[in-house]
Amino acid sequence: MNVMPILCKRCEKNNDPIISPLPWSPETAAEIKTQICSQCWSEWEEQAIIVINELSLKLFMSEHQQKLEAHMREFLQNNPLENGENPENLPQGPSPVKS
Ligand SMILES: [Zn+2]
């Protein structure tokens, strides 16, 4: 099965889409899946654990879910570039982390 890459709004790269189900309302999940790649999503999942711990969020409470969602949106939209204002595509150098 071919998976079409999506243009991720966060990292602005063509990347693998998120395939796993998301723990959000269908509207929010659909929005994320059309805009965010799986790589950025896994970064958020790590961040979410930190946020949940720091704020002691109880995710069965809708109020706390909304707080987490606000953090999520902020995290996923940390690159507010408008379309058409993109700089030249940066060449992807070799990863600096190599042992
Ligand atoms: Zn991305």
Backbone and ligand atoms as CSV (ligand in chain L), in Angstrom:
chain,resi,resn,atom,element,x,y,z
A,1,MET,N,N,0.842,-1.193,0.000
A,1,MET,CA,C,0.000,0.000,0.000
A,1,MET,C,C,0.879,1.246,0.000
A,2,ASN,N,N,0.668,2.102,-0.975
A,2,ASN,CA,C,1.462,3.330,-1.024
A,2,ASN,C,C,0.865,4.388,-0.114
A,3,VAL,N,N,1.755,5.048,0.609
A,3,VAL,CA,C,1.314,6.149,1.448
A,3,VAL,C,C,1.838,7.435,0.834
A,4,MET,N,N,0.934,8.322,0.483
A,4,MET,CA,C,1.340,9.597,-0.091
A,4,MET,C,C,1.951,10.487,0.988
A,5,PRO,N,N,3.130,11.055,0.689
A,5,PRO,CA,C,3.674,11.997,1.667
A,5,PRO,C,C,2.816,13.257,1.710
A,6,ILE,N,N,2.845,13.937,2.828
A,6,ILE,CA,C,2.128,15.208,2.935
A,6,ILE,C,C,3.141,16.321,3.152
A,7,LEU,N,N,2.761,17.532,2.757
A,7,LEU,CA,C,3.608,18.686,3.047
A,7,LEU,C,C,3.268,19.139,4.455
A,8,CYS,N,N,4.218,18.923,5.334
A,8,CYS,CA,C,3.975,19.212,6.746
A,8,CYS,C,C,4.085,20.709,6.996
A,9,LYS,N,N,3.119,21.242,7.724
A,9,LYS,CA,C,3.118,22.676,8.003
A,9,LYS,C,C,4.172,23.052,9.030
A,10,ARG,N,N,4.582,22.093,9.826
A,10,ARG,CA,C,5.524,22.425,10.892
A,10,ARG,C,C,6.959,22.412,10.368
A,11,CYS,N,N,7.375,21.310,9.754
A,11,CYS,CA,C,8.762,21.225,9.297
A,11,CYS,C,C,8.882,21.628,7.827
A,12,GLU,N,N,7.744,21.860,7.179
A,12,GLU,CA,C,7.719,22.295,5.779
A,12,GLU,C,C,8.453,21.348,4.850
A,13,LYS,N,N,8.328,20.074,5.123
A,13,LYS,CA,C,8.911,19.064,4.253
A,13,LYS,C,C,7.823,18.096,3.829
A,14,ASN,N,N,8.067,17.449,2.706
A,14,ASN,CA,C,7.206,16.337,2.338
A,14,ASN,C,C,7.610,15.147,3.173
A,15,ASN,N,N,6.682,14.682,3.956
A,15,ASN,CA,C,7.034,13.651,4.914
A,15,ASN,C,C,5.914,12.637,5.033
A,16,ASP,N,N,6.208,11.550,5.712
A,16,ASP,CA,C,5.183,10.526,5.914
A,16,ASP,C,C,4.029,11.086,6.741
A,17,PRO,N,N,2.817,10.760,6.353
A,17,PRO,CA,C,1.668,11.198,7.151
A,17,PRO,C,C,1.546,10.359,8.423
A,18,ILE,N,N,0.738,10.842,9.338
A,18,ILE,CA,C,0.449,10.089,10.564
A,18,ILE,C,C,-0.546,8.992,10.206
A,19,ILE,N,N,-0.250,7.761,10.560
A,19,ILE,CA,C,-1.218,6.700,10.249
A,19,ILE,C,C,-1.949,6.219,11.484
A,20,SER,N,N,-1.327,6.388,12.650
A,20,SER,CA,C,-1.992,5.889,13.852
A,20,SER,C,C,-3.186,6.772,14.202
A,21,PRO,N,N,-4.177,6.206,14.866
A,21,PRO,CA,C,-5.324,7.014,15.294
A,21,PRO,C,C,-4.898,8.047,16.329
A,22,LEU,N,N,-5.519,9.203,16.291
A,22,LEU,CA,C,-5.155,10.274,17.210
A,22,LEU,C,C,-6.200,10.406,18.305
A,23,PRO,N,N,-5.752,10.706,19.517
A,23,PRO,CA,C,-6.664,10.782,20.660
A,23,PRO,C,C,-7.410,12.106,20.734
A,24,TRP,N,N,-7.922,12.571,19.606
A,24,TRP,CA,C,-8.632,13.847,19.588
A,24,TRP,C,C,-9.961,13.669,18.880
A,25,SER,N,N,-10.748,14.733,18.916
A,25,SER,CA,C,-12.028,14.661,18.212
A,25,SER,C,C,-11.757,14.419,16.729
A,26,PRO,N,N,-12.718,13.824,16.018
A,26,PRO,CA,C,-12.514,13.536,14.594
A,26,PRO,C,C,-12.089,14.770,13.803
A,27,GLU,N,N,-12.673,15.940,14.114
A,27,GLU,CA,C,-12.324,17.162,13.380
A,27,GLU,C,C,-10.864,17.523,13.611
A,28,THR,N,N,-10.460,17.536,14.895
A,28,THR,CA,C,-9.088,17.897,15.222
A,28,THR,C,C,-8.110,16.886,14.639
A,29,ALA,N,N,-8.449,15.613,14.765
A,29,ALA,CA,C,-7.575,14.565,14.242
A,29,ALA,C,C,-7.395,14.723,12.737
A,30,ALA,N,N,-8.492,15.005,12.030
A,30,ALA,CA,C,-8.414,15.163,10.581
A,30,ALA,C,C,-7.558,16.369,10.229
A,31,GLU,N,N,-7.716,17.433,10.992
A,31,GLU,CA,C,-6.938,18.646,10.760
A,31,GLU,C,C,-5.451,18.359,10.922
A,32,ILE,N,N,-5.105,17.673,12.004
A,32,ILE,CA,C,-3.697,17.364,12.259
A,32,ILE,C,C,-3.149,16.473,11.165
A,33,LYS,N,N,-3.919,15.473,10.792
A,33,LYS,CA,C,-3.408,14.500,9.828
A,33,LYS,C,C,-3.170,15.097,8.453
A,34,THR,N,N,-3.893,16.159,8.108
A,34,THR,CA,C,-3.665,16.759,6.793
A,34,THR,C,C,-2.543,17.785,6.841
A,35,GLN,N,N,-2.086,18.160,8.037
A,35,GLN,CA,C,-1.110,19.246,8.132
A,35,GLN,C,C,0.213,18.852,8.762
A,36,ILE,N,N,0.228,17.762,9.488
A,36,ILE,CA,C,1.397,17.434,10.305
A,36,ILE,C,C,1.925,16.050,9.931
A,37,CYS,N,N,3.246,15.951,9.813
A,37,CYS,CA,C,3.838,14.663,9.441
A,37,CYS,C,C,4.047,13.786,10.673
A,38,SER,N,N,4.298,12.520,10.403
A,38,SER,CA,C,4.425,11.577,11.520
A,38,SER,C,C,5.635,11.899,12.386
A,39,GLN,N,N,6.674,12.464,11.768
A,39,GLN,CA,C,7.879,12.793,12.533
A,39,GLN,C,C,7.599,13.902,13.547
A,40,CYS,N,N,6.938,14.975,13.083
A,40,CYS,CA,C,6.605,16.066,13.999
A,40,CYS,C,C,5.631,15.581,15.058
A,41,TRP,N,N,4.750,14.670,14.656
A,41,TRP,CA,C,3.783,14.166,15.617
A,41,TRP,C,C,4.473,13.387,16.730
A,42,SER,N,N,5.482,12.591,16.383
A,42,SER,CA,C,6.150,11.834,17.447
A,42,SER,C,C,6.938,12.776,18.348
A,43,GLU,N,N,7.421,13.910,17.778
A,43,GLU,CA,C,8.060,14.912,18.640
A,43,GLU,C,C,7.044,15.475,19.631
A,44,TRP,N,N,5.840,15.730,19.124
A,44,TRP,CA,C,4.808,16.245,20.023
A,44,TRP,C,C,4.443,15.218,21.093
A,45,GLU,N,N,4.374,13.941,20.704
A,45,GLU,CA,C,4.006,12.911,21.681
A,45,GLU,C,C,4.991,12.889,22.845
A,46,GLU,N,N,6.276,13.096,22.538
A,46,GLU,CA,C,7.264,13.168,23.625
A,46,GLU,C,C,7.020,14.407,24.476
A,47,GLN,N,N,6.739,15.533,23.785
A,47,GLN,CA,C,6.480,16.781,24.488
A,47,GLN,C,C,5.209,16.673,25.331
A,48,ALA,N,N,4.219,15.978,24.800
A,48,ALA,CA,C,2.941,15.848,25.498
A,48,ALA,C,C,3.132,15.179,26.857
A,49,ILE,N,N,3.999,14.180,26.908
A,49,ILE,CA,C,4.255,13.492,28.173
A,49,ILE,C,C,4.796,14.478,29.200
A,50,ILE,N,N,5.717,15.350,28.742
A,50,ILE,CA,C,6.290,16.358,29.646
A,50,ILE,C,C,5.208,17.322,30.106
A,51,VAL,N,N,4.394,17.806,29.161
A,51,VAL,CA,C,3.330,18.763,29.499
A,51,VAL,C,C,2.346,18.142,30.484
A,52,ILE,N,N,1.944,16.911,30.204
A,52,ILE,CA,C,0.976,16.236,31.076
A,52,ILE,C,C,1.532,16.089,32.487
A,53,ASN,N,N,2.797,15.728,32.577
A,53,ASN,CA,C,3.415,15.570,33.897
A,53,ASN,C,C,3.556,16.901,34.608
A,54,GLU,N,N,4.030,17.917,33.867
A,54,GLU,CA,C,4.282,19.208,34.504
A,54,GLU,C,C,2.996,19.858,35.000
A,55,LEU,N,N,1.929,19.744,34.217
A,55,LEU,CA,C,0.683,20.400,34.589
A,55,LEU,C,C,-0.256,19.452,35.337
A,56,SER,N,N,0.214,18.222,35.560
A,56,SER,CA,C,-0.622,17.204,36.206
A,56,SER,C,C,-1.994,17.120,35.542
A,57,LEU,N,N,-1.988,16.983,34.247
A,57,LEU,CA,C,-3.257,16.945,33.515
A,57,LEU,C,C,-3.939,15.604,33.688
A,58,LYS,N,N,-5.235,15.676,33.911
A,58,LYS,CA,C,-6.062,14.470,33.961
A,58,LYS,C,C,-6.872,14.437,32.676
A,59,LEU,N,N,-6.488,13.536,31.788
A,59,LEU,CA,C,-7.059,13.623,30.445
A,59,LEU,C,C,-8.492,13.124,30.351
A,60,PHE,N,N,-9.023,12.601,31.454
A,60,PHE,CA,C,-10.448,12.268,31.422
A,60,PHE,C,C,-11.297,13.510,31.682
A,61,MET,N,N,-10.614,14.616,32.065
A,61,MET,CA,C,-11.339,15.873,32.256
A,61,MET,C,C,-11.237,16.700,30.985
A,62,SER,N,N,-12.390,17.111,30.455
A,62,SER,CA,C,-12.363,17.785,29.156
A,62,SER,C,C,-11.621,19.117,29.236
A,63,GLU,N,N,-11.674,19.740,30.424
A,63,GLU,CA,C,-10.953,20.989,30.603
A,63,GLU,C,C,-9.444,20.783,30.410
A,64,HIS,N,N,-8.957,19.670,30.943
A,64,HIS,CA,C,-7.535,19.375,30.830
A,64,HIS,C,C,-7.170,18.955,29.409
A,65,GLN,N,N,-8.098,18.277,28.759
A,65,GLN,CA,C,-7.873,17.935,27.356
A,65,GLN,C,C,-7.701,19.195,26.526
A,66,GLN,N,N,-8.530,20.214,26.837
A,66,GLN,CA,C,-8.447,21.462,26.087
A,66,GLN,C,C,-7.116,22.155,26.325
A,67,LYS,N,N,-6.632,22.068,27.565
A,67,LYS,CA,C,-5.328,22.658,27.859
A,67,LYS,C,C,-4.244,21.984,27.047
A,68,LEU,N,N,-4.310,20.666,27.028
A,68,LEU,CA,C,-3.304,19.919,26.282
A,68,LEU,C,C,-3.406,20.240,24.791
A,69,GLU,N,N,-4.625,20.383,24.308
A,69,GLU,CA,C,-4.810,20.700,22.897
A,69,GLU,C,C,-4.204,22.066,22.565
A,70,ALA,N,N,-4.365,23.020,23.485
A,70,ALA,CA,C,-3.776,24.342,23.262
A,70,ALA,C,C,-2.259,24.247,23.162
A,71,HIS,N,N,-1.672,23.450,24.056
A,71,HIS,CA,C,-0.224,23.246,24.002
A,71,HIS,C,C,0.173,22.579,22.695
A,72,MET,N,N,-0.632,21.620,22.294
A,72,MET,CA,C,-0.347,20.888,21.070
A,72,MET,C,C,-0.363,21.824,19.865
A,73,ARG,N,N,-1.383,22.673,19.796
A,73,ARG,CA,C,-1.488,23.574,18.648
A,73,ARG,C,C,-0.315,24.538,18.622
A,74,GLU,N,N,0.068,25.017,19.792
A,74,GLU,CA,C,1.210,25.922,19.863
A,74,GLU,C,C,2.473,25.213,19.384
A,75,PHE,N,N,2.640,23.984,19.840
A,75,PHE,CA,C,3.827,23.207,19.490
A,75,PHE,C,C,3.865,22.935,17.990
A,76,LEU,N,N,2.732,22.564,17.434
A,76,LEU,CA,C,2.702,22.171,16.026
A,76,LEU,C,C,2.744,23.374,15.090
A,77,GLN,N,N,2.467,24.553,15.607
A,77,GLN,CA,C,2.451,25.735,14.749
A,77,GLN,C,C,3.583,26.678,15.089
A,78,ASN,N,N,4.710,26.121,15.516
A,78,ASN,CA,C,5.798,26.999,15.937
A,78,ASN,C,C,6.541,27.593,14.757
A,79,ASN,N,N,6.021,27.401,13.579
A,79,ASN,CA,C,6.681,27.932,12.391
A,79,ASN,C,C,5.654,28.660,11.541
A,80,PRO,N,N,5.318,29.892,11.931
A,80,PRO,CA,C,4.178,30.575,11.323
A,80,PRO,C,C,4.500,31.226,9.981
A,81,LEU,N,N,5.265,30.561,9.118
A,81,LEU,CA,C,5.556,31.113,7.801
A,81,LEU,C,C,4.311,31.077,6.926
A,82,GLU,N,N,4.055,32.173,6.248
A,82,GLU,CA,C,2.948,32.193,5.299
A,82,GLU,C,C,3.388,31.529,4.004
A,83,ASN,N,N,2.430,30.943,3.321
A,83,ASN,CA,C,2.756,30.386,2.006
A,83,ASN,C,C,3.205,31.498,1.073
A,84,GLY,N,N,4.179,31.199,0.235
A,84,GLY,CA,C,4.654,32.198,-0.705
A,84,GLY,C,C,5.837,32.979,-0.175
A,85,GLU,N,N,6.092,32.880,1.113
A,85,GLU,CA,C,7.226,33.578,1.700
A,85,GLU,C,C,8.358,32.618,2.027
A,86,ASN,N,N,8.272,31.423,1.478
A,86,ASN,CA,C,9.282,30.429,1.823
A,86,ASN,C,C,10.655,30.807,1.296
A,87,PRO,N,N,11.674,30.661,2.116
A,87,PRO,CA,C,13.036,30.832,1.608
A,87,PRO,C,C,13.366,29.686,0.663
A,88,GLU,N,N,14.461,29.800,-0.035
A,88,GLU,CA,C,14.881,28.713,-0.911
A,88,GLU,C,C,14.933,27.419,-0.105
A,89,ASN,N,N,14.626,26.341,-0.788
A,89,ASN,CA,C,14.733,25.070,-0.088
A,89,ASN,C,C,16.156,24.855,0.394
A,90,LEU,N,N,16.271,24.648,1.669
A,90,LEU,CA,C,17.604,24.420,2.213
A,90,LEU,C,C,18.043,22.998,1.873
A,91,PRO,N,N,19.290,22.867,1.457
A,91,PRO,CA,C,19.778,21.503,1.205
A,91,PRO,C,C,19.846,20.733,2.512
A,92,GLN,N,N,19.525,19.481,2.454
A,92,GLN,CA,C,19.582,18.687,3.672
A,92,GLN,C,C,20.978,18.138,3.842
A,93,GLY,N,N,21.709,18.731,4.742
A,93,GLY,CA,C,23.060,18.268,4.999
A,93,GLY,C,C,23.035,16.946,5.743
A,94,PRO,N,N,24.195,16.365,5.914
A,94,PRO,CA,C,24.244,15.129,6.702
A,94,PRO,C,C,23.874,15.419,8.140
A,95,SER,N,N,23.286,14.463,8.783
A,95,SER,CA,C,22.891,14.660,10.169
A,95,SER,C,C,24.120,14.923,11.033
A,96,PRO,N,N,24.046,15.960,11.883
A,96,PRO,CA,C,25.197,16.288,12.729
A,96,PRO,C,C,25.429,15.252,13.824
A,97,VAL,N,N,24.390,14.484,14.122
A,97,VAL,CA,C,24.539,13.486,15.176
A,97,VAL,C,C,24.983,12.178,14.550
A,98,LYS,N,N,26.228,11.886,14.722
A,98,LYS,CA,C,26.736,10.646,14.144
A,98,LYS,C,C,27.873,10.153,15.018
A,99,SER,N,N,27.790,8.955,15.430
A,99,SER,CA,C,28.863,8.459,16.285
A,99,SER,C,C,29.596,7.328,15.597
L,1,ZN,ZN,ZN,6.763,17.692,9.997
